[in-house]
Amino acid sequence: MQVIFAERRKTGQLDLEQVEMGLRAAVHRGGAPALAHLLDQGPPEERKRSCSCGRAARYVETRWRSILTVLGPVEVCRAYYWCNACQQSQIPADQEWDIEGTEFSPGVRRMMALVGQECSFDAGRQQLEMLAGLEVTTKAIERIAESIGSDIEVRERETHQQAMQSNLPVVVGLPIPVLYIEMDGTGIPVVAAETEGRAGKIEGQPPRTREVKLGCVFTQTLRDDEGRPIRDPDSTTYTGAIESTELFARRIYTEALQRGWDRALKKVVLGDGARWIWALVELLFPGAIQIVDLYHAREHLWTMAAQLYPGDDARQRRWAMVQQNRLDHGHVAKIVATLHLLVADSPKLCQQLQTEADYFERNAERMRYPEFRRQGLFVSSGVIEAGCKTIGARLKRSGMFWTVRGANAILALRCQMLSGKFDDYWEARRA
């Protein structure tokens, strides 16, 4: 600061950024000793403590250690106890201050979790240095973020198990007009060891990704002046992981229960045409209104048009627009009949026509779009698709290859953040 003010006296000018950063550094330098003094315990009055083995641990000495706090590095002094019976040590302050087994304070770990789920670990390191004046390593960001994410994941699986055993507490509240569930999948790049024994999407080539199954739950109360549904603000929660359909079923079922599925007056499930989604819905959410995403269904028609009339944009558009008009008005049977009547020279194209006809016929009840609109319901799964893009923005960056364990940890952490649940987790984890 003396250098800054000497420069001002010399030039008559003041660099505000330099002053801001200098003052922040000065506050940190002054705050760190104050925090250390506050935490300094000295020799305790209590010379014995009960031990988990049933005997008593005796005070031995005070021990110093350094931790990184939001004010910078701080040396703290804590009482050290030893139990001769079970040969185990105790440092009660470490548990009280939540620094057991870590060199970072709770405040710093919270910051590391925030940046770790938001951007690459190295970018997170740079953000902490720039925004908080804290110097940590890229590896430390990765280790802490994945550790917290893994803890969230463990707690979630315990809750899933309770839900499947009907042991979750009943969530009381007002009736919910409309509650939606949306589900989708997106691939993320993984290390080669995570794809061993799995078939790739392209024949003859090894797989490079694993599928993240992602679900979201949100509510709707109002419609706009034109009768279109409006999603309730801040009502969306996300959950997802790289896991089997069976495990994901537990996950989305738990999320729906916690969000008030039993109190919903109208229950809706939106998704694409994936068979696993609708099999899961039939099993866990019988009676729910099932809707295939309108834009996904339209995409099938345009893809088919491109196969039928390659290189002829005008004919592609005419054919697709006719079928799309039928789809939008709920005339799915006409689309199926048209696909069955078409004749193709290529056996591959014949098979594709049959596959598409089966797709529309199988999902006809889920494509009653005029009726769904009359009820004021959403007919597109844009919320979960946006969620997949948001997840992908973190896990699909150039050069990233994940282990399943690491990806699931960041997924759990990111879903907590996006769902507005992280503060609740942070407060509850030490309870």
PyMOL commands that set and color helices and strands:
alter all, ss='L'
color gray80, all
select helices_A, chain A and resi 2-11+16-39+92-96+106-118+121-132+138-164+192-195+245-258+261-263+275-284+294-308+313-328+332-341+347-362+364-367+369-374+382-395+404-418+422-428
alter helices_A, ss='H'
color red, helices_A
select strands_A, chain A and resi 48-50+56-69+72-83+88-90+176-189+209-223+229-231+237-241+264-271+289-292
alter strands_A, ss='S'
color yellow, strands_A
deselect
rebuild
show_as cartoon
